[in-house]
Amino acid sequence: MKLLSGLSVPERCGFEISYVRTAEGREVDFFAQRAGEHSLLVQVCLQSEGDETWDRELRALQAAARYTDQEEAREIMTA
């Protein structure tokens, strides 16, 4: 899969990649960490049909940001 082939790029740049599951059970797809830099939360969504899906994805990002004490998070959507 072409999408997954790009995931090794952050690792080659010294990032450790994992995912986050909060105490409430919300999940975020990628948690990128590199020594001496701010960590980054990334949520990937192929389609966000309707407000319910978008809200669920955004709630997961917000919960994970609180869980990991992050100030920055990204939502990435592809069509």
C-alpha positions in Angstrom: 0.0 0.0 0.0 1.4 3.4 -1.0 -0.1 5.1 2.1 1.7 2.8 4.5 5.0 3.0 2.6 5.4 6.7 3.6 5.1 5.8 7.3 8.8 4.8 7.5 9.9 8.3 6.5 9.3 9.7 10.0 11.2 6.8 11.5 14.1 7.4 9.2 14.1 11.0 10.5 14.5 9.8 14.1 10.8 9.8 15.2 9.4 7.0 17.3 5.9 6.2 16.0 3.2 4.7 18.1 -0.5 5.2 18.7 -2.5 6.5 21.6 -5.5 4.9 23.4 -6.9 7.1 26.2 -8.4 5.9 29.5 -11.8 6.5 27.9 -10.9 4.2 25.0 -10.4 6.9 22.3 -7.7 6.2 19.8 -5.4 8.3 17.7 -3.6 6.8 14.8 -0.1 8.2 15.2 2.0 9.6 18.1 5.3 10.8 16.7 8.1 11.5 19.2 11.6 12.7 18.7 14.1 13.6 21.4 14.3 17.4 22.1 11.2 18.3 20.0 7.5 18.6 20.5 5.6 15.4 19.9 2.8 15.3 17.3 -0.5 13.5 17.3 -1.9 12.6 13.9 -5.4 11.3 13.1 -6.0 10.0 9.6 -9.5 9.6 8.2 -10.3 8.4 4.7 -13.8 9.8 4.7 -15.6 11.9 7.2 -19.2 11.6 6.1 -21.4 13.7 8.3 -20.8 15.6 11.5 -20.9 12.5 13.7 -17.8 11.0 12.2 -15.9 14.3 12.1 -16.9 14.9 15.8 -15.8 11.4 16.9 -12.4 11.8 15.2 -11.9 15.3 16.7 -12.9 14.1 20.2 -10.3 11.4 20.0 -7.6 13.9 19.0 -8.6 16.3 21.8 -8.7 13.5 24.4 -5.3 12.2 23.3 -3.9 15.7 23.4 -5.0 16.0 27.0 -3.8 12.4 27.8 -0.3 13.1 26.4 -0.1 16.8 27.4 0.2 17.8 23.8 -0.5 21.3 22.5 -0.6 20.3 18.8 -2.6 17.7 16.9 -3.4 17.2 13.3 -6.4 15.8 11.4 -5.5 14.5 8.0 -8.3 13.6 5.6 -8.0 12.0 2.2 -10.7 11.5 -0.4 
